[in-house]
Amino acid sequence: MTYSAQLAERASRSPWQCIDCKTCCVCQLDAGDPDSMLFCDACDKGYHMNCHLPPLTEKPTGKWMCQACLVEDIEIQRNLAKLDGEMAETSHLPITPSVSPLPSTECLKTGMSVIRADPEQTQMPDASVWSINDVVGYLSSVGFSEQAVNFREEEIDGQSLLLMKRNDILTGLGLKLGPALKIHNIIKKLQFKTF
């Protein structure tokens, strides 16, 4: 099953359940009557029609989004509109240059592969085929060489990296909170690249 980046991000906020084992996220009970169970197309959570707020009297046809996702999408649209308005107000101001701690053309050659460490790159590399050295090299190239040592000690290769959750990074590697959160964001981008 292929998830969109938005669906994958929303689904990763709660424990995943296969379609056969899915329970209602409100009452935590299984489907019972499968016709009364709905699955949100935006977050993949299950809801009984009467547990969803507001309750539904008829089963919707086509794509369906739960109330929480609808509210979140509206909030995102509001924030984007607000941001567009703020950008229009400040468009007459000069752009302040910022210097990156790493040159944008720096790259790390590891064995047969070349991994570009460009913080502004739009394409994230495919980490699923990385060796332990590739993982360590990539993290070093994006500014986390001290923390990359922990990944080598734990023998984390590309596939392991893509399976890591936030808690694994924050508590399982002995990293300080700030770098751990930044590394988590980098790993999250690599994970979404594979969907």
N, C-alpha and C positions, 0 to 999 in steps of 0.2 A: 504494500500500500504506500502510495506517495502522498506525503503531507506537504502543504504549502508552508513557507517559512513562518507565516503568521499562525497557522494551525499548530505547527510543531512547537512554537514558542509558548502558545497558550496551553497546549496539552502537557508540556513539560512542567507546568506549575503544580500538577497533581499526579498521583500515582496512575500509571497507565493500566487499562484493563482491556483484554481482548473483547471482541464483539459478543462472544458467547458467555463471557463471565461478567459483563458490565452490570453494575448496580446503579441504582438511583443515587446521585451525589447528595441528595437532600436527606432521604430516609435511610440510605445505605442498604436497602433491601433489593433482592434481585427482581427481575422483570415480572415474575408471576404470570401476568397476562402480557405477552409480548406486544400486543396491539396497543397497550397503554404506555409503552416505553418510547421515549423520543431521544434522539442523539443529536447534539448540537453540531452543526457543520463548521463552527468556528473554534470550538475548544474540545470537541470529542467527548464531552461529559454526557452521561445518561440522566434522564429525568422521567419520572412518572408524570403523566399529563396533569394529575391532580396535585403533585408535589411542587411543580414549577410555579413560580410567582411571576405574574398572575397565572392561576390555573387555566388550563386549556380544556375546552369542552369538545373540540373536534381535532382530529389528527391532521396536522398541516401536510400539504403536498409539496414536493420539491424540496429545495434547500430550506433549512430552518435554523435559526439562531436563538439561543437562550437569552433571557432578559439581561443577564450579566454581560454577555458579549455585545448585545445591542447598545447598552449603556456605555461600555468601554469604547466601542467604535464611534459613538457620538462624541465622547470626550476627546478622542484622538482627532476627530475632524475639527472640533472647536480649537484645540491646541494648535493644529496646523494653520487654521485660519488666523488665529491670534499671532502666530509666528510670522506668517506672511505679512500681516499688518505691521508688525514691529520691524520687519526687514524693509518694508517700503518706507517707513519713517526714517530709518537710519541709512538708506541707500546713498544719501549725499555725503556721508562721512567717509574719510579715507580708510582703506583697509590697513590694519595694523599687522605687519609681518610677524611671523613667529618662527623661531628656529627649532627644528627637530633635533633631538639628541643624537639621531642616527642619520647619516646621509641616505637619501631616498634610493640611491642606486646600489647601496650595499647589498651584497648577496653572499650567501654562504654555500660553498660547494661541499656536498657530503657524498662521497662515493660517486655514484653515477648520476645522482640527481642534483639539480640546482634549485634551491628554494629562495625565492625573492622575498626580502623582508622590507616591503614598502608599506608604511602605515597608511598611505593614501590609496593603495591599490584597490580596485573595485573587485577583482577576482581573487578569492581566497584560494590558496593551494589545496590540492586533494591530499589530506593527511592520512587517508585510509591505508596507504601503501608505505608509510614512513617506518623507518627503523627507529630504534632508541636514539641513535646518533642524530637522525633527522629531526626528531622531536626536540632534543637538547639544542641542536644547532638553530632551529627556528626560534625557540624561546630566547636564546642568546641574541639572535639577530634583531629581535624586536625589543631588546633592552632588559631582559631578565636572565642574564648569565648566572648570577648568584643563585637564583631560584631553580634554574635549569639543572643544577647539580642534584637537587632532590628528585627530579624526574628520572635522571640516570640511575640514582641509587635504588629507586623503586622499579626500575626496568620498564618504564612506560613507553610503549611504541605507539605508532599512529592509531591502530585499532583501539588500544586501551585508552588513548587520549580522547577519542571520539565517544567513548562510553562513560567518561567521567561526568559526574554530577557536581553541582556547586558544593555540596557538603564534602565530597571527596577532596576537593581542592582546598577548601578552607580548613579542614580538620585532619585530613589523612596524610598531608605532606610536610607538616611542620613549618608552614610558611607564615610570614607576618600577614595581617589582615589586608593591608593596602595592596601589596603586590599580588596576594592571592585573588582578590576581587578583580584586579586588572587582568590577570592571567585567565580567570574564569570567563571574562568577556571575550577574550581572544579565542578561547576554546569554543565558546558558544558560536562564534562566527564560523569557525572551522566546521562545527557540527552541522550548522544550517547549510553549509556549502554542499554537504553530502546528500541532502534531501532532494 
